[in-house]
């Protein structure tokens, strides 16, 4: 097993870049590009429309066949309002743990992958390894979408993908999808003494929220999947705001809500059910009082769920690499569903634990880096073995 020194050094450098989603990731991407250049590995950048952020794509090994994607996101969540004991953008070691924002989610995996590049280069890979590092995962899996479009244009599409989100290196074959929406209700204000002459945006928004609650209860009675916790599709309202003063009928109200769908469940269909209720039943009541009132829905996030058959060749291959066939699912979403939706079989497996993700004093255990280094070494050996490829990946 690797001693983890190179992974640790690279993690220290990666954590030092403040890549909170609201900021650019170009400095970090430039660092990775230069690191790969020094090793003789060319890379391509796929920018956002503003040119302020970029995905990175690189290939190691033969270019005449599809390979395995090692996928990770470069952005991290904010530290605002969190009480950190350690400086969030400086890696700090204490009691066998490495503290810093993104150490677990998920710069630890990126560091291990970069540390493994010399090993990949030294091995006679029979199929290539692709590095796919994205931006803006934390705000809706946004950046990876253009990266996947770039991947689709490759002469030889990848045969599999490993998303290195923190799972304590346990192979994960499924997670729920998510659709998040913001609902704007535009009412008509007046003095509260004459409330019936106005259109109370908060009260009409509350009708929609009650409808959402009823829909969520109904979904509990649909077919369930006990591989997930909870084992059914969920609906919840997360935030609400509206009104200016108690003696004014509120003119505006907005609320954010989400659907966490089991794989195979269409979140858009659930959304359309609420829209139908809003436009056919609630909005006419509002406009009967004031014609220029109404309801508007604004999309916030949308990504598909993931569910890979445990008997899939990729699942079996990952079981060999991770030394575990204890397949399970996770509650949080990943970019894996988008890769899978694009026809690239995907599993989630990476170092660290999401129990530390998004929290103050986020950390990854040093042993997890070492074990991830070992897993990637096994990957290099497996991709260099004709017997393994034929038996497991059927390449």
N, C-alpha and C positions, 0 to 999 in steps of 0.2 A: 504493500500500500504506500502511496506517496506520502511524504512528510508534510505536504500542504504548504510549503514555504512559498512556492511560486504563485499558487492560488491566493495565498494571503497577501502577498505583495501587490498583485493585480487588484485584489479587492480593495486594498487600502487606496490605490490610485483611483479606482472607480467611484468609491464612496465620496472622495474629495470633490467630485463634480456635483454641484447642486442641480439635479435634473428633475426637480418638482415639475409636474406636468404643465404648470403655467409658464415655465421658462423654456428656453431653447435647450436642445440636447446636442447641438452641433460641436461643442468643445469635446464632449465625451466621445462622440462618433469619430471626430478627427483623431483623437488619441488611439482609438481602436484601429482605425484605418492605417495610421502610421505604424502601429505595432505589427499589424499583418504585413504591411509593406516590407518592414525590416526582415520578416521571415520569408519573403518572396511570394506572399499570397495576395493576389489582386482582389479588390473589393469594389462594389458598386454602391452608390448612394441613391436612394429614392426619396426625393424631397416632398414636403407638403407644398401646397399652392403658394404660400408666402415665402418659401425658401428658408424658413426659420427653424425647421426641424427636418430630420432625415432618418429613414430606415437604412440599415446596412445589410448587404447580401454578399457573401463570399463562398467560394467553392474550393475544397481541397480534395485532390484525387482525380480519377479519370473523368473526362467530360463527355463520354459516349454512352452514358446510361444514367438513369435516375438514382438519386441517393437518399440519404437520411438527413432531414432538417433538424438542426438544434436551434430551438427558438426561445428567445427571451426578450423582455421589454427593458428599455433603458430608463424610463421615467419612474419616479417615486412619488409617494403621497406627501403632502405638506407636513411640516412640524409645528406650524402655528398653533399656539394655545396649548401645546403639550409640555409637560414638565420633564425635561430631559436631565438626567444626572450626568451623562456624557455628551460631548459636543456631537451633534448629529451628523455633521459632514467631515468628521475626522475619525478614522477607525481607531477604536480603543480596545485593547485586550485586557480581560479580567476574568480570572477563574475559568479558563478554558473557553471563554466566549469572546466573540468579536462584535463590538457594539458600533452601530452607525446606521443612519437611514438608508434603507435598501440592502443592508447586509443579508437579510433573508429574502426579501421581496424586491428584486430578485437578482441583485448584482453578484451575489454569491455564486449563482449558476454561471453567469457571464464570465466571472473570473476563472472558474474551473474550466470552462470551454476554451477560453483564450490560453490558459496554461497548458491545455492538452494539444494545442496546434502543433508544436514540435513533434509530439508523438504521432499525430496523424500524418505529418509529413514524412516521418521516418518509416512508416509502415507501408507495405505494398497493398494499399487499399484496392479492392476489386470493384467497389462502388463508392461514390464520393460522399463526403460530409459537407453539408451546406450550413453556413451560419446565417441566421435570420434574426437580426436585432431590430426591434421596432420602437416607435415613440407613441406616446399618448394611450397606452393600454389602460392606465388607471382612470381615465375619463371616458371609457366606453369602447375600448379596443378599436381606436380610430386609425392609428397609423398603419397597423398591420394590413388593413384592407388594400391599400395601394401596393404594399409589398407582395401580397398574395397575387394581385393582378400581374405584377412583374414576374413572379414565379411561374404563373400560367403560360407565359410567353417563352419559357425556356424550351430548348429543343427536346430535352429529356426531363419531364416533370418528376419531382421527388416521389419516391415510393412510400415514404413514411415520415412522421414528424414526432419529435420529442420536445414538449414544452416544459422547460425546467422550473416551473413554479414550485415553491417550497412545499414538499410533501413528505419530508424526512426520508426521501429516496424510496418511498413506497410507490409502486405503480398504480396510477389512478386512470381508470378507463371511462369515467363519466362525471359530468357536472350539469347543473341546470342552466337553461338559458335565461335571458333577462330582457324585458322590454320596459323602459321607463318613459313616462309622459308627464308633461305639465299641462294642467287645464286652467285656462283663463275664463273667468265668468265676468262679463261686462254688464252691470246693472244700470240703474238710474237713480241718482241721489235726490233726496228731499229732506225737509225737516222731519225728524222722527215723530213729531206730533201728528203728521199726516202720512204715516208710514204706508198705508195702502195705495197712495198715489205714486209711490216710488217702486223700484225693483231692487230688492235686497239681494245683492250678489252673494253674500255669505250664506243666506238661507237657501238660495238655489244651488250653490256649490255643495251645501250639506246634503241636499237630495241626491246629488251625484255620488257623494262619498258613501251615503247609506246604501246606494245601489251597488257600489264596489264591494262593500262589506258583504252584502247578500250574495254577490257573485263568488266571493272567496269562500263562503260557507258551502255554496253549491259545488264548488270544485273539490272540496274535501270528500264529496260523495262519488266523485268520478273514479274510474280505475286507478289504482295507486301502484307505486313501484317502491318496494321496501328496501331497495338498494340506496335510496336517497332519504335524507333526513331534513325536513319532514317528507313523507313519501307521496306527497301530492303537490300539485301546482298551487302556489300561494299568491295572494293579492294583498297589498297594503298601501295605505296612504301615509306618506312620510313627513311632509311639511304642508303648512297652510298659512296664508297671510291675507289680510283684507281689512277694510274699514279705516276711518280716520278718527271718529269720535262717536260716543254713545248716542248723541242726539242728532246724528246724521245717518240716514239710510245709506249703507255702504254701496258705492258705485263699482268697486272692483274687489275681486277675490281670486286668488290662484292657489292651487294645491298641486303637489307632486305625488305621483303614485307609480307603483311598479307591479309587474307580474314576474314571478320566478317560475319558469315553466319546466316541467319534466321534458326530457328529450322526446321529440315527436309531437309535442303539444304546440299549437300555433298561437303565439302571443298576440299576433295581429287580429286573430279572430276574437279573442277576449276583448281587445281594445275596441274593435268594431261594435261589439255588443253594447259597450258603454256609450259609444258615439251615437248609436241608433237611439238609445234611450234619451240621450241629451238632445238630439235634434228633433226627434219625433214627439217627445212627451214634455220635456222641461222647457226647451227654448220657446215653443208656442205659447206657454203660459206667461213667459217673460214679455214676449212681444205683443201680447194682448193688452199689456199695460203701457209699454213704451216700445216703439218699432225698432229703434236703433240699439237695442240690447242684444246680447247673444253669448255664445259659447265657442271657444276656440281651443283646439288641442295642439300642443307643440311637442314633437319628439325630442327626447333627451338621450336615451341610450337604447341600443338593440343589438344583441348578439345571440347566436344560437347555442343550444345545449350540446353536449357531447356524450356519446355512448358507443364505445367500441366493444365488439364481441370478444369475450375473454378467450375464445378459441382462434381469434385472428392471429395470423403469423407474427404481426408486430407485437401483440401482447405477449406472445410466447418468447419473442426475442428480448423484450424488455425484462421479462421475468428472469431470463438468464443473466442479463447485465446487472439487475438490481439484487440478484440472489433472493428473489421473493416472487411467489405467485399468488400472494394474498391481495388480489385485486379489490379495489374499493372505489368509492366515489367521494367527491368533496362538495361542500355547500357553495363555495365561491366560484365565480365564473373565470374563464381564461380565454386566451386567443385560440385555444385548441379547437373550439367548436367551429370557428371560421376556417381553419385549415381542413378540418374533417369535412365541412360542407363543400369545400373546394375539391374534394375527391382525394385528399391526402390522409390516410389513416393516421390517427394521432393518439398519443398517450401523454399523460402529465406525470413527470417524475423529476424532482430536483431536490437540492439540499436545503436544510432549514425547515422551519415550521411556520405556517401561516398564523399560528397562535401568537407569534411575535410580530407579525406584519401589521403595519399601520399604527403601531403603538409607540409611546415614548420608550427610549432605551431599547429599540429594536436590536436583536442580536442573532448571530448564527454561531453554533458550536463549531469549534475547530475540527472536531472529529467528523462533522458532516462534510466539511470541505475535503478532508482526506478520503472519505468514502465516495464522494462524487468524483474525485480524481481517479479513484480505482475503477469506478463504473465506466468512465470515459476511456480508460485504458483498455478495459474489457471490450468496449465498443470498437476501438481501433483494431483489436485482435480479431473480433468477430467479423468485421467488414473486410478483413484480409484473408479470411478462411473460406475457401470455396465450399467446403463441407458444411460449415455453419450457414452460409448464405443459401445453399440449396435446401438444407434441412429445415431452417427456421423461417427465413425470409422468402424462400422459394425464388431466388434470383439466379 
